[in-house]
């Protein structure tokens, strides 16, 4: 699970880090704000990733709280339904917590969400890698 989390982190960083090859461009569409940026790249032979186009989108906002308070809010599975659209408003359950160092915040977690749609219940499993702010 740690190797998968490391590969996911590397892919995320590759998706959000601009370079001379992969540049961020403004998204010019409908009522999208001026500060939304997009980047695309072609995935060909990346291990564990299907071939195709990878789209990354980003924006930034200013929040009047400390970085530590924001980090604690985002990694608390009990509060995740307040900001994570994938939880569909339901609770998250941490099924596993693997520490990667002495700091409790440096970890890989296995999270589970159950979403009820009409008469069906769908269960999703997420791997989340968090790093301390310091």
The first five atom37 places (N, CA, C, CB, O) and aatype in JSON, in Angstrom:
{
  "aatype": [20, 20, 20, 20, 20, 20, 20, 20, 20, 20, 20, 20, 20, 20, 20, 20, 20, 20, 20, 20, 20, 20, 20, 20, 20, 20, 20, 20, 20, 20, 20, 20, 20, 20, 20, 20, 20, 20, 20, 20, 20, 20, 20, 20, 20, 20, 20, 20, 20, 20, 20, 20, 20, 20, 20, 20, 20, 20, 20, 20, 20, 20, 20, 20, 20, 20, 20, 20, 20, 20, 20, 20, 20, 20, 20, 20, 20, 20, 20, 20, 20, 20, 20, 20, 20, 20, 20, 20, 20, 20, 20, 20, 20, 20, 20, 20, 20, 20, 20, 20, 20, 20, 20, 20, 20, 20, 20, 20, 20, 20, 20, 20, 20, 20, 20, 20, 20, 20, 20, 20, 20, 20, 20, 20, 20, 20, 20, 20, 20, 20, 20, 20, 20, 20],
  "atom_mask": [
    [1, 1, 1, 1, 1],
    [1, 1, 1, 1, 1],
    [1, 1, 1, 1, 1],
    [1, 1, 1, 1, 1],
    [1, 1, 1, 1, 1],
    [1, 1, 1, 1, 1],
    [1, 1, 1, 1, 1],
    [1, 1, 1, 1, 1],
    [1, 1, 1, 1, 1],
    [1, 1, 1, 1, 1],
    [1, 1, 1, 1, 1],
    [1, 1, 1, 1, 1],
    [1, 1, 1, 1, 1],
    [1, 1, 1, 1, 1],
    [1, 1, 1, 1, 1],
    [1, 1, 1, 1, 1],
    [1, 1, 1, 1, 1],
    [1, 1, 1, 1, 1],
    [1, 1, 1, 1, 1],
    [1, 1, 1, 1, 1],
    [1, 1, 1, 1, 1],
    [1, 1, 1, 1, 1],
    [1, 1, 1, 1, 1],
    [1, 1, 1, 1, 1],
    [1, 1, 1, 1, 1],
    [1, 1, 1, 1, 1],
    [1, 1, 1, 1, 1],
    [1, 1, 1, 1, 1],
    [1, 1, 1, 1, 1],
    [1, 1, 1, 1, 1],
    [1, 1, 1, 1, 1],
    [1, 1, 1, 1, 1],
    [1, 1, 1, 1, 1],
    [1, 1, 1, 1, 1],
    [1, 1, 1, 1, 1],
    [1, 1, 1, 1, 1],
    [1, 1, 1, 1, 1],
    [1, 1, 1, 1, 1],
    [1, 1, 1, 1, 1],
    [1, 1, 1, 1, 1],
    [1, 1, 1, 1, 1],
    [1, 1, 1, 1, 1],
    [1, 1, 1, 1, 1],
    [1, 1, 1, 1, 1],
    [1, 1, 1, 1, 1],
    [1, 1, 1, 1, 1],
    [1, 1, 1, 1, 1],
    [1, 1, 1, 1, 1],
    [1, 1, 1, 1, 1],
    [1, 1, 1, 1, 1],
    [1, 1, 1, 1, 1],
    [1, 1, 1, 1, 1],
    [1, 1, 1, 1, 1],
    [1, 1, 1, 1, 1],
    [1, 1, 1, 1, 1],
    [1, 1, 1, 1, 1],
    [1, 1, 1, 1, 1],
    [1, 1, 1, 1, 1],
    [1, 1, 1, 1, 1],
    [1, 1, 1, 1, 1],
    [1, 1, 1, 1, 1],
    [1, 1, 1, 1, 1],
    [1, 1, 1, 1, 1],
    [1, 1, 1, 1, 1],
    [1, 1, 1, 1, 1],
    [1, 1, 1, 1, 1],
    [1, 1, 1, 1, 1],
    [1, 1, 1, 1, 1],
    [1, 1, 1, 1, 1],
    [1, 1, 1, 1, 1],
    [1, 1, 1, 1, 1],
    [1, 1, 1, 1, 1],
    [1, 1, 1, 1, 1],
    [1, 1, 1, 1, 1],
    [1, 1, 1, 1, 1],
    [1, 1, 1, 1, 1],
    [1, 1, 1, 1, 1],
    [1, 1, 1, 1, 1],
    [1, 1, 1, 1, 1],
    [1, 1, 1, 1, 1],
    [1, 1, 1, 1, 1],
    [1, 1, 1, 1, 1],
    [1, 1, 1, 1, 1],
    [1, 1, 1, 1, 1],
    [1, 1, 1, 1, 1],
    [1, 1, 1, 1, 1],
    [1, 1, 1, 1, 1],
    [1, 1, 1, 1, 1],
    [1, 1, 1, 1, 1],
    [1, 1, 1, 1, 1],
    [1, 1, 1, 1, 1],
    [1, 1, 1, 1, 1],
    [1, 1, 1, 1, 1],
    [1, 1, 1, 1, 1],
    [1, 1, 1, 1, 1],
    [1, 1, 1, 1, 1],
    [1, 1, 1, 1, 1],
    [1, 1, 1, 1, 1],
    [1, 1, 1, 1, 1],
    [1, 1, 1, 1, 1],
    [1, 1, 1, 1, 1],
    [1, 1, 1, 1, 1],
    [1, 1, 1, 1, 1],
    [1, 1, 1, 1, 1],
    [1, 1, 1, 1, 1],
    [1, 1, 1, 1, 1],
    [1, 1, 1, 1, 1],
    [1, 1, 1, 1, 1],
    [1, 1, 1, 1, 1],
    [1, 1, 1, 1, 1],
    [1, 1, 1, 1, 1],
    [1, 1, 1, 1, 1],
    [1, 1, 1, 1, 1],
    [1, 1, 1, 1, 1],
    [1, 1, 1, 1, 1],
    [1, 1, 1, 1, 1],
    [1, 1, 1, 1, 1],
    [1, 1, 1, 1, 1],
    [1, 1, 1, 1, 1],
    [1, 1, 1, 1, 1],
    [1, 1, 1, 1, 1],
    [1, 1, 1, 1, 1],
    [1, 1, 1, 1, 1],
    [1, 1, 1, 1, 1],
    [1, 1, 1, 1, 1],
    [1, 1, 1, 1, 1],
    [1, 1, 1, 1, 1],
    [1, 1, 1, 1, 1],
    [1, 1, 1, 1, 1],
    [1, 1, 1, 1, 1],
    [1, 1, 1, 1, 1],
    [1, 1, 1, 1, 1],
    [1, 1, 1, 1, 1],
    [1, 1, 1, 1, 1]
  ],
  "atom_positions": [
    [[0.82, -1.18, 0.0], [0.0, 0.0, 0.0], [0.88, 1.25, 0.0], [-0.94, -0.01, 1.21], [0.51, 2.27, -0.6]],
    [[2.04, 1.19, 0.67], [2.93, 2.34, 0.68], [3.5, 2.64, -0.7], [4.07, 2.11, 1.67], [3.64, 3.8, -1.08]],
    [[3.82, 1.59, -1.46], [4.33, 1.8, -2.81], [3.27, 2.41, -3.72], [4.84, 0.48, -3.41], [3.56, 3.28, -4.54]],
    [[2.02, 1.95, -3.58], [0.93, 2.52, -4.36], [0.73, 3.99, -3.99], [-0.37, 1.73, -4.12], [0.55, 4.83, -4.88]],
    [[0.77, 4.31, -2.7], [0.63, 5.7, -2.26], [1.76, 6.57, -2.81], [0.59, 5.78, -0.73], [1.54, 7.71, -3.19]],
    [[2.97, 6.02, -2.84], [4.11, 6.78, -3.38], [3.92, 7.03, -4.88], [5.43, 6.03, -3.13], [4.19, 8.13, -5.36]],
    [[3.46, 6.03, -5.6], [3.22, 6.21, -7.04], [2.11, 7.22, -7.28], [2.85, 4.86, -7.7], [2.2, 8.04, -8.2]],
    [[1.06, 7.17, -6.45], [-0.04, 8.14, -6.59], [0.46, 9.56, -6.31], [-1.2, 7.79, -5.64], [0.09, 10.5, -7.02]],
    [[1.29, 9.72, -5.29], [1.84, 11.04, -4.96], [2.71, 11.55, -6.11], [2.65, 10.98, -3.65], [2.63, 12.72, -6.48]],
    [[3.55, 10.68, -6.66], [4.39, 11.08, -7.79], [3.54, 11.5, -8.99], [5.33, 9.93, -8.19], [3.85, 12.49, -9.64]],
    [[2.48, 10.75, -9.29], [1.6, 11.1, -10.4], [0.88, 12.42, -10.14], [0.58, 9.99, -10.65], [0.71, 13.23, -11.05]],
    [[0.45, 12.64, -8.89], [-0.21, 13.9, -8.54], [0.76, 15.07, -8.76], [-0.71, 13.88, -7.08], [0.41, 16.07, -9.38]],
    [[1.97, 14.92, -8.24], [2.96, 16.0, -8.39], [3.29, 16.26, -9.85], [4.25, 15.65, -7.62], [3.44, 17.41, -10.26]],
    [[3.38, 15.21, -10.64], [3.63, 15.39, -12.08], [2.45, 16.1, -12.73], [3.87, 14.03, -12.76], [2.63, 16.83, -13.71]],
    [[1.25, 15.9, -12.2], [0.07, 16.52, -12.77], [-0.1, 17.98, -12.4], [-1.13, 15.77, -12.35], [-0.76, 18.72, -13.13]],
    [[0.48, 18.41, -11.28], [0.28, 19.81, -10.86], [1.55, 20.66, -10.97], [-0.22, 19.84, -9.45], [1.48, 21.87, -10.79]],
    [[2.68, 20.05, -11.26], [3.92, 20.81, -11.38], [4.16, 21.17, -12.84], [5.13, 20.0, -10.81], [4.33, 20.31, -13.7]],
    [[4.16, 22.45, -13.1], [4.39, 22.92, -14.47], [5.85, 22.74, -14.85], [3.97, 24.41, -14.61], [6.74, 22.74, -13.99]],
    [[6.1, 22.58, -16.13], [7.46, 22.48, -16.65], [7.45, 23.1, -18.04], [7.96, 20.99, -16.68], [6.43, 23.61, -18.5]],
    [[8.59, 23.06, -18.69], [8.63, 23.59, -20.06], [7.8, 22.72, -21.01], [10.08, 23.68, -20.56], [7.33, 23.2, -22.04]],
    [[7.63, 21.45, -20.65], [6.83, 20.55, -21.48], [5.35, 20.67, -21.15], [7.28, 19.1, -21.28], [4.51, 20.73, -22.05]],
    [[5.03, 20.7, -19.84], [3.64, 20.76, -19.39], [3.39, 22.13, -18.77], [3.32, 19.62, -18.37], [3.88, 22.41, -17.68]],
    [[2.63, 22.97, -19.45], [2.36, 24.32, -18.97], [0.91, 24.46, -18.56], [2.7, 25.35, -20.04], [0.02, 23.82, -19.13]],
    [[0.66, 25.32, -17.56], [-0.69, 25.64, -17.14], [-1.25, 26.7, -18.08], [-0.72, 26.13, -15.67], [-0.56, 27.66, -18.42]],
    [[-2.48, 26.53, -18.5], [-3.15, 27.49, -19.37], [-4.46, 27.93, -18.72], [-3.42, 26.88, -20.77], [-5.05, 27.19, -17.94]],
    [[-4.9, 29.15, -19.05], [-6.19, 29.62, -18.56], [-7.29, 28.79, -19.19], [-6.39, 31.12, -18.86], [-7.2, 28.39, -20.35]],
    [[-8.33, 28.54, -18.42], [-9.49, 27.84, -18.94], [-10.49, 28.89, -19.39], [-10.11, 26.88, -17.86], [-11.03, 29.63, -18.57]],
    [[-10.74, 28.96, -20.65], [-11.69, 29.92, -21.21], [-12.97, 29.19, -21.59], [-11.09, 30.65, -22.45], [-13.13, 28.69, -22.7]],
    [[-13.88, 29.14, -20.62], [-15.14, 28.44, -20.86], [-16.24, 29.06, -20.02], [-15.01, 26.94, -20.56], [-16.11, 29.17, -18.8]],
    [[-17.31, 29.45, -20.65], [-18.52, 29.91, -19.97], [-18.27, 30.83, -18.8], [-19.29, 28.75, -19.5], [-17.61, 31.86, -18.93]],
    [[-18.8, 30.45, -17.64], [-18.71, 31.3, -16.46], [-17.6, 30.86, -15.51], [-20.04, 31.3, -15.74], [-17.71, 31.07, -14.3]],
    [[-16.54, 30.26, -16.03], [-15.41, 29.83, -15.21], [-14.56, 31.05, -14.87], [-14.55, 28.75, -15.93], [-14.29, 31.88, -15.73]],
    [[-14.15, 31.15, -13.61], [-13.37, 32.3, -13.15], [-12.04, 32.45, -13.87], [-13.12, 32.18, -11.69], [-11.52, 31.51, -14.48]],
    [[-11.51, 33.65, -13.78], [-10.24, 34.01, -14.44], [-9.06, 33.24, -13.87], [-9.99, 35.51, -14.3], [-8.05, 33.06, -14.55]],
    [[-9.17, 32.77, -12.61], [-8.03, 32.15, -11.94], [-7.98, 30.63, -12.08], [-8.06, 32.5, -10.5], [-7.14, 29.99, -11.43]],
    [[-8.83, 30.03, -12.9], [-8.81, 28.58, -13.1], [-7.79, 28.25, -14.18], [-10.22, 28.05, -13.49], [-7.79, 28.85, -15.26]],
    [[-6.91, 27.3, -13.88], [-5.87, 26.89, -14.83], [-6.03, 25.39, -15.13], [-4.45, 27.19, -14.26], [-6.49, 24.63, -14.28]],
    [[-5.66, 24.99, -16.31], [-5.71, 23.58, -16.71], [-4.38, 23.17, -17.35], [-6.88, 23.33, -17.67], [-3.67, 24.0, -17.91]],
    [[-4.08, 21.88, -17.25], [-2.92, 21.31, -17.91], [-3.34, 19.94, -18.42], [-1.69, 21.22, -16.94], [-4.06, 19.21, -17.75]],
    [[-2.9, 19.61, -19.6], [-3.15, 18.28, -20.13], [-1.82, 17.63, -20.48], [-4.09, 18.33, -21.38], [-0.85, 18.3, -20.82]],
    [[-1.8, 16.32, -20.37], [-0.64, 15.55, -20.81], [-1.14, 14.22, -21.33], [0.39, 15.36, -19.65], [-2.22, 13.76, -20.98]],
    [[-0.34, 13.62, -22.16], [-0.72, 12.33, -22.74], [-0.02, 11.22, -21.95], [-0.34, 12.26, -24.25], [1.2, 11.24, -21.77]],
    [[-0.8, 10.27, -21.49], [-0.27, 9.11, -20.79], [-0.13, 7.97, -21.8], [-1.19, 8.69, -19.59], [-1.11, 7.54, -22.39]],
    [[1.09, 7.51, -21.98], [1.31, 6.46, -22.96], [1.71, 5.14, -22.28], [2.39, 6.89, -23.96], [0.96, 4.17, -22.32]],
    [[2.87, 5.11, -21.66], [3.36, 3.89, -21.04], [3.62, 4.05, -19.55], [4.63, 3.44, -21.72], [4.56, 3.48, -19.01]],
    [[2.78, 4.83, -18.88], [2.95, 5.02, -17.44], [2.44, 3.79, -16.71], [2.22, 6.3, -16.96], [1.29, 3.39, -16.92]],
    [[3.27, 3.18, -15.83], [2.83, 1.97, -15.12], [1.6, 2.24, -14.25], [3.96, 1.42, -14.27], [1.57, 3.22, -13.49]],
    [[0.62, 1.39, -14.35], [-0.57, 1.51, -13.53], [-1.55, 2.58, -13.98], [-0.19, 1.78, -12.15], [-2.53, 2.84, -13.28]],
    [[-1.31, 3.19, -15.11], [-2.19, 4.25, -15.6], [-2.62, 3.91, -17.03], [-1.48, 5.64, -15.54], [-1.76, 3.62, -17.87]],
    [[-3.9, 3.93, -17.31], [-4.34, 3.59, -18.67], [-3.9, 4.67, -19.66], [-5.87, 3.42, -18.71], [-3.77, 5.83, -19.29]],
    [[-3.68, 4.29, -20.91], [-3.29, 5.28, -21.91], [-4.43, 6.26, -22.17], [-2.87, 4.59, -23.23], [-5.6, 5.89, -22.15]],
    [[-4.08, 7.51, -22.43], [-5.08, 8.53, -22.72], [-4.61, 9.9, -22.3], [-6.39, 8.2, -22.04], [-3.43, 10.1, -22.01]],
    [[-5.54, 10.83, -22.27], [-5.25, 12.21, -21.89], [-5.53, 12.38, -20.39], [-6.1, 13.2, -22.73], [-6.58, 11.98, -19.9]],
    [[-4.59, 12.98, -19.68], [-4.74, 13.29, -18.27], [-4.98, 14.8, -18.16], [-3.48, 12.85, -17.43], [-4.18, 15.6, -18.64]],
    [[-6.07, 15.17, -17.53], [-6.43, 16.57, -17.36], [-6.28, 16.94, -15.89], [-7.87, 16.85, -17.85], [-6.83, 16.27, -15.02]],
    [[-5.53, 18.0, -15.63], [-5.4, 18.53, -14.28], [-5.98, 19.94, -14.29], [-3.91, 18.52, -13.79], [-5.71, 20.71, -15.2]],
    [[-6.77, 20.27, -13.28], [-7.34, 21.6, -13.16], [-7.05, 22.11, -11.76], [-8.88, 21.6, -13.46], [-7.04, 21.34, -10.8]],
    [[-6.81, 23.42, -11.64], [-6.49, 23.99, -10.34], [-6.96, 25.43, -10.26], [-4.99, 23.91, -10.07], [-7.08, 26.13, -11.26]],
    [[-7.2, 25.83, -9.05], [-7.46, 27.23, -8.73], [-6.94, 27.44, -7.32], [-9.0, 27.6, -8.85], [-6.56, 26.48, -6.65]],
    [[-6.92, 28.65, -6.87], [-6.48, 28.92, -5.51], [-7.47, 29.86, -4.83], [-5.06, 29.51, -5.49], [-8.11, 30.7, -5.47]],
    [[-7.56, 29.7, -3.54], [-8.43, 30.55, -2.74], [-7.67, 30.94, -1.48], [-9.77, 29.84, -2.38], [-6.76, 30.22, -1.05]],
    [[-8.03, 32.06, -0.9], [-7.45, 32.48, 0.37], [-8.45, 32.16, 1.47], [-7.09, 33.99, 0.35], [-9.62, 32.52, 1.38]],
    [[-7.97, 31.5, 2.5], [-8.83, 31.17, 3.64], [-8.24, 31.81, 4.89], [-8.96, 29.62, 3.82], [-7.03, 31.73, 5.11]],
    [[-9.06, 32.45, 5.71], [-8.55, 33.16, 6.88], [-8.29, 32.25, 8.09], [-9.53, 34.25, 7.28], [-8.76, 32.53, 9.19]],
    [[-7.55, 31.17, 7.87], [-7.18, 30.26, 8.96], [-5.71, 29.88, 8.79], [-8.09, 28.98, 8.97], [-5.13, 30.06, 7.71]],
    [[-5.12, 29.37, 9.84], [-3.71, 28.95, 9.76], [-3.59, 27.7, 8.88], [-3.13, 28.68, 11.17], [-4.55, 26.95, 8.72]],
    [[-2.42, 27.5, 8.32], [-2.17, 26.32, 7.49], [-2.39, 25.04, 8.28], [-0.74, 26.35, 6.91], [-2.94, 24.08, 7.76]],
    [[-1.97, 25.02, 9.55], [-2.13, 23.82, 10.38], [-3.6, 23.51, 10.62], [-1.4, 23.99, 11.73], [-4.01, 22.35, 10.57]],
    [[-4.4, 24.53, 10.89], [-5.84, 24.31, 11.13], [-6.5, 23.78, 9.86], [-6.53, 25.62, 11.59], [-7.34, 22.87, 9.93]],
    [[-6.15, 24.32, 8.71], [-6.71, 23.84, 7.44], [-6.29, 22.39, 7.19], [-6.25, 24.73, 6.27], [-7.12, 21.57, 6.8]],
    [[-5.03, 22.08, 7.41], [-4.53, 20.72, 7.22], [-5.27, 19.74, 8.12], [-3.02, 20.65, 7.5], [-5.69, 18.67, 7.68]],
    [[-5.44, 20.1, 9.39], [-6.15, 19.23, 10.33], [-7.6, 19.02, 9.9], [-6.11, 19.83, 11.75], [-8.12, 17.91, 10.01]],
    [[-8.24, 20.07, 9.4], [-9.62, 19.96, 8.92], [-9.7, 19.01, 7.72], [-10.18, 21.34, 8.53], [-10.59, 18.16, 7.66]],
    [[-8.78, 19.15, 6.77], [-8.83, 18.34, 5.55], [-8.54, 16.86, 5.81], [-7.86, 18.87, 4.54], [-9.06, 16.0, 5.09]],
    [[-7.72, 16.55, 6.79], [-7.37, 15.14, 7.01], [-8.25, 14.44, 8.04], [-5.93, 15.04, 7.45], [-8.07, 13.25, 8.29]],
    [[-9.19, 15.14, 8.64], [-10.1, 14.54, 9.63], [-11.24, 13.84, 8.89], [-10.65, 15.61, 10.62], [-12.09, 14.5, 8.29]],
    [[-11.27, 12.49, 8.95], [-12.28, 11.74, 8.19], [-13.69, 12.03, 8.67], [-12.02, 10.25, 8.28], [-14.65, 11.84, 7.91]],
    [[-13.85, 12.47, 9.91], [-15.18, 12.81, 10.43], [-15.74, 14.08, 9.78], [-15.13, 12.97, 11.96], [-16.95, 14.26, 9.71]],
    [[-14.86, 14.96, 9.32], [-15.28, 16.23, 8.71], [-15.22, 16.2, 7.19], [-14.43, 17.36, 9.23], [-15.58, 17.18, 6.54]],
    [[-14.78, 15.11, 6.64], [-14.55, 15.04, 5.2], [-15.83, 15.29, 4.38], [-13.99, 13.68, 4.84], [-15.76, 15.86, 3.29]],
    [[-16.96, 14.89, 4.89], [-18.22, 15.08, 4.15], [-18.54, 16.55, 3.95], [-19.38, 14.39, 4.87], [-19.37, 16.9, 3.11]],
    [[-17.9, 17.43, 4.73], [-18.15, 18.86, 4.59], [-17.45, 19.47, 3.38], [-17.7, 19.57, 5.83], [-17.83, 20.55, 2.93]],
    [[-16.43, 18.78, 2.83], [-15.71, 19.36, 1.7], [-15.47, 18.38, 0.54], [-14.4, 19.89, 2.16], [-15.22, 18.83, -0.58]],
    [[-15.54, 17.09, 0.77], [-15.21, 16.11, -0.27], [-16.46, 15.66, -1.0], [-14.49, 14.89, 0.35], [-17.3, 14.96, -0.43]],
    [[-16.6, 16.07, -2.24], [-17.79, 15.74, -3.03], [-17.91, 14.23, -3.25], [-17.76, 16.46, -4.39], [-19.02, 13.73, -3.44]],
    [[-16.79, 13.5, -3.22], [-16.84, 12.06, -3.43], [-17.5, 11.33, -2.27], [-15.44, 11.52, -3.64], [-17.96, 10.2, -2.43]],
    [[-17.54, 11.96, -1.1], [-18.2, 11.31, 0.04], [-19.72, 11.44, -0.04], [-17.7, 11.92, 1.35], [-20.43, 10.77, 0.71]],
    [[-20.21, 12.27, -0.93], [-21.64, 12.47, -1.14], [-22.37, 12.83, 0.15], [-22.26, 11.21, -1.75], [-23.51, 12.42, 0.37]],
    [[-21.69, 13.59, 1.02], [-22.31, 14.03, 2.26], [-22.31, 13.0, 3.37], [-23.69, 14.43, 2.01], [-22.79, 13.27, 4.47]],
    [[-21.77, 11.81, 3.1], [-21.76, 10.76, 4.11], [-20.45, 10.71, 4.86], [-22.04, 9.41, 3.47], [-19.49, 11.39, 4.47]],
    [[-20.38, 9.92, 5.92], [-19.16, 9.84, 6.73], [-18.09, 8.99, 6.03], [-19.47, 9.25, 8.11], [-18.39, 8.14, 5.19]],
    [[-16.85, 9.23, 6.4], [-15.71, 8.42, 5.96], [-15.23, 7.61, 7.16], [-14.56, 9.32, 5.37], [-15.29, 8.07, 8.3]],
    [[-14.76, 6.42, 6.88], [-14.23, 5.57, 7.94], [-12.78, 5.24, 7.6], [-15.08, 4.27, 8.11], [-12.49, 4.77, 6.5]],
    [[-11.87, 5.5, 8.53], [-10.47, 5.14, 8.32], [-10.3, 3.67, 8.67], [-9.5, 6.04, 9.18], [-10.43, 3.28, 9.83]],
    [[-10.02, 2.86, 7.66], [-9.89, 1.41, 7.85], [-8.47, 1.02, 8.24], [-10.3, 0.68, 6.59], [-8.28, 0.03, 8.96]],
    [[-7.48, 1.77, 7.78], [-6.09, 1.49, 8.11], [-5.33, 2.81, 8.17], [-5.44, 0.52, 7.07], [-5.64, 3.75, 7.44]],
    [[-4.35, 2.86, 9.05], [-3.52, 4.05, 9.22], [-2.08, 3.56, 9.34], [-3.95, 4.9, 10.49], [-1.73, 2.91, 10.32]],
    [[-1.25, 3.86, 8.35], [0.14, 3.41, 8.36], [1.04, 4.63, 8.51], [0.49, 2.63, 7.05], [1.1, 5.48, 7.62]],
    [[1.73, 4.71, 9.64], [2.64, 5.82, 9.89], [3.89, 5.66, 9.02], [3.03, 5.89, 11.4], [4.4, 4.55, 8.84]],
    [[4.36, 6.8, 8.49], [5.57, 6.77, 7.67], [6.74, 7.46, 8.36], [5.31, 7.44, 6.32], [7.8, 7.66, 7.76]],
    [[6.56, 7.83, 9.61], [7.6, 8.5, 10.37], [7.12, 8.74, 11.78], [8.01, 9.83, 9.69], [6.11, 8.19, 12.21]],
    [[7.86, 9.57, 12.5], [7.5, 9.84, 13.89], [6.29, 10.76, 13.99], [8.67, 10.45, 14.62], [5.54, 10.67, 14.96]],
    [[6.1, 11.63, 13.02], [4.97, 12.56, 13.03], [3.71, 11.82, 12.6], [5.24, 13.78, 12.1], [3.69, 11.19, 11.54]],
    [[2.66, 11.88, 13.43], [1.39, 11.2, 13.14], [0.78, 11.66, 11.81], [0.38, 11.46, 14.27], [0.05, 10.9, 11.17]],
    [[1.09, 12.89, 11.39], [0.53, 13.43, 10.15], [1.21, 12.85, 8.92], [0.66, 14.94, 10.14], [0.66, 12.98, 7.82]],
    [[2.36, 12.24, 9.06], [3.07, 11.64, 7.94], [2.62, 10.19, 7.82], [4.63, 11.73, 8.13], [3.2, 9.29, 8.43]],
    [[1.56, 9.97, 7.02], [0.96, 8.64, 7.0], [0.26, 8.35, 5.68], [-0.03, 8.48, 8.14], [0.06, 9.23, 4.83]],
    [[-0.1, 7.09, 5.53], [-0.96, 6.64, 4.45], [-2.19, 6.04, 5.12], [-0.24, 5.59, 3.49], [-2.08, 5.2, 6.01]],
    [[-3.37, 6.48, 4.68], [-4.62, 5.98, 5.25], [-5.46, 5.31, 4.18], [-5.42, 7.13, 5.91], [-5.46, 5.72, 3.02]],
    [[-6.16, 4.28, 4.57], [-7.13, 3.63, 3.72], [-8.5, 4.04, 4.24], [-6.96, 2.05, 3.71], [-8.87, 3.72, 5.37]],
    [[-9.25, 4.76, 3.42], [-10.55, 5.31, 3.82], [-11.67, 4.61, 3.06], [-10.61, 6.84, 3.57], [-11.48, 4.17, 1.92]],
    [[-12.83, 4.51, 3.7], [-14.0, 3.9, 3.06], [-15.2, 4.82, 3.22], [-14.3, 2.48, 3.65], [-15.45, 5.37, 4.29]],
    [[-15.94, 4.96, 2.13], [-17.18, 5.73, 2.16], [-18.28, 4.87, 1.57], [-17.05, 7.09, 1.37], [-18.06, 4.16, 0.58]],
    [[-19.45, 4.93, 2.17], [-20.63, 4.24, 1.63], [-21.63, 5.3, 1.21], [-21.26, 3.25, 2.69], [-22.0, 6.17, 2.0]],
    [[-22.06, 5.23, -0.04], [-22.99, 6.22, -0.59], [-24.26, 5.51, -1.01], [-22.35, 6.98, -1.79], [-24.22, 4.54, -1.78]],
    [[-25.37, 5.97, -0.52], [-26.66, 5.38, -0.89], [-27.3, 6.22, -1.98], [-27.61, 5.28, 0.34], [-27.52, 7.42, -1.81]],
    [[-27.61, 5.57, -3.11], [-28.29, 6.21, -4.22], [-29.53, 5.38, -4.53], [-27.35, 6.34, -5.48], [-29.44, 4.23, -4.95]],
    [[-30.68, 6.0, -4.31], [-31.97, 5.3, -4.45], [-31.98, 4.06, -3.56], [-32.23, 4.91, -5.95], [-31.92, 4.2, -2.34]],
    [[-32.04, 2.88, -4.12], [-32.09, 1.67, -3.3], [-30.74, 0.94, -3.25], [-33.16, 0.72, -3.83], [-30.64, -0.12, -2.65]],
    [[-29.71, 1.5, -3.88], [-28.4, 0.87, -3.92], [-27.43, 1.57, -2.98], [-27.84, 0.87, -5.35], [-27.51, 2.79, -2.79]],
    [[-26.52, 0.8, -2.4], [-25.44, 1.37, -1.59], [-24.13, 1.03, -2.27], [-25.48, 0.83, -0.11], [-23.83, -0.14, -2.52]],
    [[-23.35, 2.05, -2.57], [-22.05, 1.89, -3.21], [-20.98, 2.16, -2.16], [-21.9, 2.85, -4.44], [-21.07, 3.12, -1.39]],
    [[-19.96, 1.31, -2.13], [-18.85, 1.49, -1.2], [-17.6, 1.83, -2.0], [-18.63, 0.21, -0.33], [-17.24, 1.12, -2.95]],
    [[-16.95, 2.92, -1.61], [-15.74, 3.38, -2.27], [-14.59, 3.28, -1.28], [-15.9, 4.83, -2.79], [-14.76, 3.51, -0.09]],
    [[-13.42, 2.93, -1.78], [-12.22, 2.87, -0.96], [-11.2, 3.84, -1.54], [-11.64, 1.41, -0.91], [-10.98, 3.88, -2.75]],
    [[-10.59, 4.63, -0.67], [-9.63, 5.64, -1.06], [-8.31, 5.39, -0.35], [-10.15, 7.06, -0.75], [-8.28, 4.92, 0.79]],
    [[-7.22, 5.69, -1.02], [-5.91, 5.73, -0.37], [-5.52, 7.19, -0.31], [-4.83, 4.85, -1.14], [-5.57, 7.9, -1.31]],
    [[-5.13, 7.63, 0.87], [-4.75, 9.03, 1.07], [-3.37, 9.08, 1.7], [-5.79, 9.77, 1.95], [-3.1, 8.4, 2.69]],
    [[-2.52, 9.89, 1.12], [-1.18, 10.09, 1.65], [-1.08, 11.51, 2.18], [-0.1, 9.82, 0.57], [-1.32, 12.46, 1.43]],
    [[-0.73, 11.67, 3.46], [-0.58, 13.0, 4.03], [0.83, 13.19, 4.54], [-1.59, 13.23, 5.16], [1.48, 12.24, 4.99]],
    [[1.3, 14.41, 4.46], [2.64, 14.77, 4.91], [2.5, 15.91, 5.91], [3.55, 15.18, 3.71], [1.6, 16.74, 5.78]],
    [[3.39, 15.98, 6.9], [3.32, 17.08, 7.85], [3.67, 18.41, 7.17], [4.25, 16.82, 9.05], [4.37, 18.43, 6.16]],
    [[3.19, 19.5, 7.74], [3.44, 20.82, 7.16], [4.84, 21.34, 7.43], [2.44, 21.8, 7.69], [5.34, 22.17, 6.66]],
    [[5.46, 20.89, 8.47], [6.78, 21.45, 8.83], [7.89, 20.98, 7.94], [7.12, 21.11, 10.25], [9.04, 21.37, 8.12]]
  ]
}
